[in-house]
């Protein structure tokens, strides 16, 4: 691929990564404060959910970069919801579960919105879905 066609990581994507790193520090702090099997189980459960969300956003922004206003806006809202989840981590199992759940729900909704926005781009003119590479299916 020629150098001028290469896509670079945007500042917004790097900030999203920083929010994920903050989440990891929250989990580490939680575990360091109470090194028991119960806390370790909670940390692993939260990590699984948050890593799934992060990996899905990383994949999605690699497939379709946030180069349009709608995509950047959705990514920003998703990042804010991810931050809500990160801030709720220390009390996710002790009264802060509602904040964590609402943040997760918003992340999930924004993720769906990004997929819908991408799907609209890849929809063929005849209304059939296009393949993963964006080429129209024949027939």
N, C-alpha and C positions, 0 to 999 in steps of 0.2 A: 504494500500500500504506500503510495507517495506520502511524503512528510506533510504536505498541505492538507491531505484528507484525514490525517490522524485526529482523533478526538482526545482532548485532554480532560483531566478530572477538573470539574468546576469547583469554585470556592464553596458553593452550597453543598456539594457532595462531601467535601472535606469537613465542613462544619457538622454534617450529619454523622460522619465517622467520629468526630469529637464527642458528640452526644452519646454515642455507643460506648466510647472509652469511659465517659463519666459514669455510665451505667455499670460498667465493670468495676469501677472504684467503689461504687455504692455496694455492690455485692461483696467485694473484698472486705470492706469495712464491716458489713453485717456479719460475715463469717469470722473475722478477727475478733469481734466483740464477744462472740459466744461460740466457741469451737466445740460443738456437740453434734451428734448424729442428726438430731432434729433440725438444727440450723443448716447443716450441710445439705440435708434433703430439700429444705426450702430454697436454698441458694441454687441448687441444681434445677429445681422445677422452674424458678424464675428465669434462670439463665437459658433453659431450653426454649421458653416462650420468647424471650427477648432476642435470642440468637436467630430463631426462625424469622422473626420480623426483620431483623437487620439483614440477614442473608437474602430475604425476598426483595427488599429494597435495593440491595447491592446488585442483584441479578437484573432487576427491572431497569435500573438506571444504566446498566451496561448495555442492555438491549435497546433501550430508547432513552437517549440522553435528555436531561432537563434543559432543552434548548428553546422551549416555547414557554410563554407566560403561564399557561394553564398547568403545565407540568411542574414548573418551578413553584407555583403557588401550592399545588398539592403536596409536593415534596416538603415545603416549609411547614405546612399544617401537620403533616405526618411526623416531621422532626419535632415539632412542639408537643405533639401527643406522646412521642417517644420520651421526651424530657419529663413529661408528667409521670410516665411510668417509672422513670429513673428516680425521680424525687420521692415517689411512693414506695420504693423498694424497701427501705428500712422498716416500714410498718405495714407491709403488704399482708402479713398474716396476723397483725395485731391492731386492727381497727383502721388501717389505711387501704384495705382491700378495695373499697369503692373507688377511690382515686385511681388506683392501679387498673382496675377493671374498666373505668371510663376512658382512661388513656389508651388502654389496649383496644377497646371498641372503636375509638376514633382512629387509631393506627390502622386497624383492620378495614374500616370504611374508606379511608383515604387510599389505602392500598388497592381496594376494589375500584375506586375512582380512577386511579392511575392505569389499572388494567383496562378499564372501560375506555379511557381516552386513547390508549394504545390500540385497542381493538377497533375503534372508530377509524383510526388511520389505516389499519390493515384490511378493512372491509372492502371487498371488490365492488365495482360499479353495479354489478348485477345482483348485489345483496348477499352473495355467498362469501363465506370467510376465506381469507387468503391463507396460504401456507405460512410456516414460521419464517421463511425468508422474505415474505412480502410479495411473492409472485402470485398472480391470479391463477386459480386452479382451472384447468381446462374442462370442457365438456358441456 
